[in-house]
Amino acid sequence: MSQEDSNAPDRGRLTIRTLAMPSDTNPSGDIFGGWVLSQMDLAAGICAGQRAQRRVVTVAVESMSFIRPVKVGDVLGVYTEVEKVGRTSLDIHVEAWVRRGRIGEREKVTEATFRFVAVDDNGKSTPVPKLDDLPPYVASEL
Ligand SMILES: CC(C)(COP(=O)(O)OP(=O)(O)OC[C@H]1O[C@@H](n2cnc3c(N)ncnc32)[C@H](O)[C@@H]1OP(=O)(O)O)[C@@H](O)C(=O)NCCC(=O)NCCS
């Protein structure tokens, strides 16, 4: 393993990769926490929707930690993993990492657990299918 690969997430699959832009900053010039949170919510929603194979809504965010600041020019990578599946809910573990200034060291900046609920066309909670009932191409991407 190369040196740069040793500083990498040990959990989850890369779900979103994007660039922190000047328009995403707070008054101190760092990237606004709400922007990072929204990237995490998007990535977790992709992961939860794939596992549930239907529409999902965010119902709670647990143990959100902002560990290090994100700076303009950092490449943000959001990693997701299905942590737990309930009857209608899914807990998704999310980690956001940056590559400083596009090319520098990789650092973990945030982590959290997002809870989603699978919903039907009327917005009512609906059961999440069993893993064994998912098509193989879906299961292999989780
Ligand atoms: C998600 C929603 C449909 C759930 O409705 P509900 O009547 O509470 O549904 P239920 O009582 O059937 O609970 C459904 C599941 O959600 C879980 N849940 C509900 N509220 C929760 C909360 N605040 N925190 C954690 N889990 C919660 C329940 O434990 C249950 O899980 P399980 O089926 O795996 O055991 C409803 O709360 C909702 O529409 N919320 C708004 C979601 C939304 O708009 N999100 C985007 C915000 S911008």
The ligand as an SDF file (V2000), in Angstrom:
LIG
                    3D

 48 50  0  0  0  0  0  0  0  0999 V2000
  -40.3280    9.7280    8.4390 C   0  0  0  0  0  0  0  0  0  0  0  0
  -41.8140    9.7790    8.8110 C   0  0  0  0  0  0  0  0  0  0  0  0
  -42.6580    9.3790    7.6110 C   0  0  0  0  0  0  0  0  0  0  0  0
  -41.9790    8.7520    9.9410 C   0  0  0  0  0  0  0  0  0  0  0  0
  -43.3080    8.8600   10.3700 O   0  0  0  0  0  0  0  0  0  0  0  0
  -43.7780    8.0980   11.7120 P   0  0  0  0  0  0  0  0  0  0  0  0
  -45.2450    8.2230   11.8050 O   0  0  0  0  0  0  0  0  0  0  0  0
  -42.8990    8.5230   12.8470 O   0  0  0  0  0  0  0  0  0  0  0  0
  -43.4500    6.6140   11.3060 O   0  0  0  0  0  0  0  0  0  0  0  0
  -43.3350    5.3750   12.2330 P   0  0  0  0  0  0  0  0  0  0  0  0
  -43.8360    5.6400   13.6150 O   0  0  0  0  0  0  0  0  0  0  0  0
  -43.9430    4.2630   11.4180 O   0  0  0  0  0  0  0  0  0  0  0  0
  -41.7470    5.1600   12.3640 O   0  0  0  0  0  0  0  0  0  0  0  0
  -41.0090    4.7650   11.2430 C   0  0  0  0  0  0  0  0  0  0  0  0
  -39.5870    4.4520   11.6250 C   0  0  0  0  0  0  0  0  0  0  0  0
  -38.9130    5.6730   11.8600 O   0  0  0  0  0  0  0  0  0  0  0  0
  -38.2600    5.6600   13.1110 C   0  0  0  0  0  0  0  0  0  0  0  0
  -38.3260    7.0390   13.6020 N   0  0  0  0  0  0  0  0  0  0  0  0
  -39.4020    7.8780   13.5300 C   0  0  0  0  0  0  0  0  0  0  0  0
  -39.0610    9.0820   14.0510 N   0  0  0  0  0  0  0  0  0  0  0  0
  -37.7720    8.9910   14.4600 C   0  0  0  0  0  0  0  0  0  0  0  0
  -36.8600    9.9010   15.0590 C   0  0  0  0  0  0  0  0  0  0  0  0
  -37.1980   11.1550   15.3720 N   0  0  0  0  0  0  0  0  0  0  0  0
  -35.6080    9.4820   15.3200 N   0  0  0  0  0  0  0  0  0  0  0  0
  -35.2250    8.2280   15.0240 C   0  0  0  0  0  0  0  0  0  0  0  0
  -36.0500    7.3050   14.4260 N   0  0  0  0  0  0  0  0  0  0  0  0
  -37.3080    7.6890   14.1650 C   0  0  0  0  0  0  0  0  0  0  0  0
  -39.0520    4.6680   13.9490 C   0  0  0  0  0  0  0  0  0  0  0  0
  -38.2580    4.1250   14.9640 O   0  0  0  0  0  0  0  0  0  0  0  0
  -39.4210    3.6210   12.9020 C   0  0  0  0  0  0  0  0  0  0  0  0
  -38.3210    2.7370   12.6630 O   0  0  0  0  0  0  0  0  0  0  0  0
  -38.5260    1.1390   12.3850 P   0  0  0  0  0  0  0  0  0  0  0  0
  -39.7010    1.0000   11.4440 O   0  0  0  0  0  0  0  0  0  0  0  0
  -37.2610    0.6800   11.7080 O   0  0  0  0  0  0  0  0  0  0  0  0
  -38.7550    0.5130   13.7010 O   0  0  0  0  0  0  0  0  0  0  0  0
  -42.2380   11.2080    9.3300 C   0  0  0  0  0  0  0  0  0  0  0  0
  -41.6130   11.4300   10.5850 O   0  0  0  0  0  0  0  0  0  0  0  0
  -41.8240   12.2980    8.3650 C   0  0  0  0  0  0  0  0  0  0  0  0
  -42.3970   12.4560    7.2950 O   0  0  0  0  0  0  0  0  0  0  0  0
  -40.8230   13.1150    8.7690 N   0  0  0  0  0  0  0  0  0  0  0  0
  -40.3130   14.1770    7.9120 C   0  0  0  0  0  0  0  0  0  0  0  0
  -39.1630   13.6460    7.0290 C   0  0  0  0  0  0  0  0  0  0  0  0
  -38.6270   14.7260    6.1320 C   0  0  0  0  0  0  0  0  0  0  0  0
  -39.3760   15.4790    5.5370 O   0  0  0  0  0  0  0  0  0  0  0  0
  -37.2940   14.7810    6.0410 N   0  0  0  0  0  0  0  0  0  0  0  0
  -36.6150   15.8020    5.3030 C   0  0  0  0  0  0  0  0  0  0  0  0
  -36.3930   16.9480    6.2050 C   0  0  0  0  0  0  0  0  0  0  0  0
  -35.9780   18.4000    5.3280 S   0  0  0  0  0  0  0  0  0  0  0  0
  1  2  1  0
  2  3  1  0
  2  4  1  0
  2 36  1  0
  4  5  1  0
  5  6  1  0
  6  7  2  0
  6  8  1  0
  6  9  1  0
  9 10  1  0
 10 11  2  0
 10 12  1  0
 10 13  1  0
 13 14  1  0
 14 15  1  0
 15 16  1  0
 15 30  1  0
 16 17  1  0
 17 18  1  0
 17 28  1  0
 18 19  1  0
 18 27  1  0
 19 20  2  0
 20 21  1  0
 21 22  1  0
 21 27  2  0
 22 23  1  0
 22 24  2  0
 24 25  1  0
 25 26  2  0
 26 27  1  0
 28 29  1  0
 28 30  1  0
 30 31  1  0
 31 32  1  0
 32 33  2  0
 32 34  1  0
 32 35  1  0
 36 37  1  0
 36 38  1  0
 38 39  2  0
 38 40  1  0
 40 41  1  0
 41 42  1  0
 42 43  1  0
 43 44  2  0
 43 45  1  0
 45 46  1  0
 46 47  1  0
 47 48  1  0
M  END
$$$$
